[in-house]
Amino acid sequence: MRVDLSGVNFQGASLIGADFSQADLSQADLSKTDLFMANLSEVNLSGANLREAKLFKANLTQANLFRTDLSQANLSLANLSLANLSQANLGRANLKGTNFNQADLKGADLREADLSNANLSGVDLGQANLKQTNFSQVDLTGANLREARYNQATVWPATFNPNSTEAICED
């Protein structure tokens, strides 16, 4: 059973260890919240505002047929270090300046997301959809891009060569 928390204002709240699994948090304001070790598995966060949220060690995984929906969410400047976002939908999300240090984004959908100025060092982007994604001025040191899919519209950092990875260009 999904709990409907769509549109709720949690701005600045301490939600450490909270269990929001399977909740509908679409359009919710979670800006500046502390979601350390929160369970956000199978959560709908589409259109949610997570600007400057702390999601260190948060669980944002899918289960069964559901997937975490962060499409079009504002996660700019959020801390998602070590977060599990495997298979998450981050399409068209605002991820400017977000810290994804060592996060798991394996199989995530990042189509048309803006990751400019984000920290993606040590992140797992294996099998992710990176088509039309903006990676300008991004730190990809130690990132895994094995079997990630991108196209000519994907914007890479000036010094990064996707051909040196095992990513797949699908144009």
Secondary structure by P-SEA (a helix, b strand, c coil): cccccccccccccccccccccccccccccccccccccccccccccccccccccccccccccccccccccccccccccccccccccccccccccccccccccccccccccccccccccccccccccccccccccccccccccccccccbbbccccccccccccccccccccc
